[in-house]
Structures are given as structure tokens and as C-alpha cells.
């Protein structure tokens, strides 16, 4: 919220992978918070929580084409400033971040699943404390939802 941290992704590192970094604007120092070791996986989209102390990001495997990395589905990780990055317990490897809850205790995700030659998308909530999460909106055959956007207000 104070605008003092910037998150940025770097692609094409020494091993062909990608990394997610943060920079402290006051000190000018950068730190790598997550990285992939090869082109087999990548760091996808990422988003700061409204309070600014948590960064959620997608780690996908196999890696998509570079132009599609921000739309890729994968496992959801969270980075807590000063504590490191961890994989959320309820992630299935086919999600992307849609937004944070206003209380800062969870992440809304868009989840894809394949059923009878059809890809359906649903929206769910994953608590940062772990656990399976809660489905909120689920596509059906003939009625498909896509591209969820979450609006949260602090507090």
C-alpha cells in the first residue's frame, strides 16, 4: 500500500528458466523470491495483496510459450515478505490467481478441469492457512464461466 516494493519477473536466466523478484524502492536492493531451474516450468502471473505484505504467484509446468505465461494455470504459491515462498495446500496445479480476500486470509483462484473432452472453469477460495478451499462458482456442460475478476476493498 505504501508503494515501496516492486515485484517483477525475469525470463531467460542462465538455465533458461524464470524468476520472481522484489525490489525495495527505498534501499534499491532486489531479492529473488522464486525461480525455476529450466524451461520445463515457469513463473506465471502474480499479484500483491491489498495490504501489501503477501505476493501470490503461479508456478506452471510444463512452461507455456513466453507470450502466454501470464495466462498460464499452475500451482499457487504465496510469498510473505520476510518469510519466504510456500505452496498453498489446496492448490491442484491447474489454477491461477484471481484476487485476494479483503481480510487477507485467502486467495481467490480460477481453476480449470477437463471433463468429457471439455475444459470447464470454476472459481474457488483457498485459505492461506492451508486446506482444500471452497468452490464458489462452477461451470457446467453448456454453461461455461471464464475470466473471473475479484474486487476487494481493504477491511
N, C-alpha and C positions, 0 to 999 in steps of 0.2 A: 504493500500500500504506500510505502514511502518512496518508491521508485529507485531504490538504491541497489537492486540486484537485477541482473540481466541473465536470462537463460538463452543459450544458443547451441545449435547442433553443428558439428564438424563432420563432413563426409570425406572419404578417400584418404584415411590415415595410412600409416606405414603398411599395415596389413590389409588395406582395402576396406576396413570397417568404418564405423561411425562412432561418434562420442557425443555426450551431452555435457555441457559445461555451464558453470555460472560465473559471473564476474561481479565483484563488489565494486560499485562505482566510486565509492569513497576512497578505497585504498588502491584501486586499479588492478587488484590481484584476481586471477582466474583460477578455478579449480575444476578438474574433471570429476563428474559425479557418476557417470556410467559410460561404458564403452563396449563395443563388440570387437571380437578378435579377427573376424574375416568378413567377406562379402556374403556369407551364408545367413547372417542375421543383421538387423539394423535397428537403430533408434528412430522411432516414428514421431508422431505428434506429441506435444507436451503442453502443459498448462499450469500456471500458478494458481494456488487457492486464493480466494478473496482476501484473506488475512495476510498472505504473502510468505508464510513460513513453510509451505509444503508445495512441492512440484510433482505433478503426476505425469507419467510418460508411458508410451507404448514401446515395447521391445518385440519386434516381429521376426519370425523365422518360418519359412525362408524369406530372405530380404526381397522386397519388391523392386521394380525398376526405380531409379532415383527420382523420377518425376512423380511417382505415386506414393512416396514414403509417408507423406502427411496424411494420406487416406488409408494407410495400411492398418490391418487388425493384428493384434498380437496379445501378449500378456501385459497387464497393467502393473507398473511399479510406482512407488512413491518415494520421494526424496524429502526427508525432513532436514531442514537447514541445521547443520552442525551435528547430525546423527548418521547420515548415510542413506543409501537407497535400499529398499526391500520390495520383494514381490508381494502383491496383495494376495491373501489367502484364497479368496473366492474367484480369482481370475481363471479363465479356462483356456486362454491362448487365442481367443477369437473375439477380442473386444477392442474398443478404442474409447478414449476419454471424451465424455460429453460435457462434463462440468462438475463442480464441487457443490456439496450441500452447504446451505448458509450457516449451519452450525460448525462447519469444518470437520465433521466426524466421518465423512464418507465421500465417495466419488460416484457420480452417475456415469454409466457406461452404455455404449451401444454394442450389442452382441449379435454376431452372425451365427446362424446354424443352418446346415443343409438338411433338408427333408424331402425325400422323393424327387430328386432332380431339381429342386427349387431352393434358393437361398432366401431365408427369412431373417428379418432383423427385429430385435427386441431391445427394450430399454430396461435397465435394472440399476439397482443401487448396491454398491459394495462398501461395507463399513471398513474404515481404516484399521479397526481393531482386529480384523480377520473374520472369517466365516464366509458362508456361501453367498450371502447377499439376498436381495429381494427383487423379484421380477416386477416391473411396473406396467409396461405396455408390451404386448406380444403380438407379432404379425401372425396371420393365419393364411391358409391357402385362399387365394382370391382377394385378400385384403392385406396388403403389404405396407408396412410403415418404413420410412427411411429418413436419414439425416435429422437426428434429434438435436435440439439446441436447448440448453438449460440456462435459465436466468435466475441468478441468486443474488440476494441483497445481504450484505453483512448484517449479522444479528438477527 
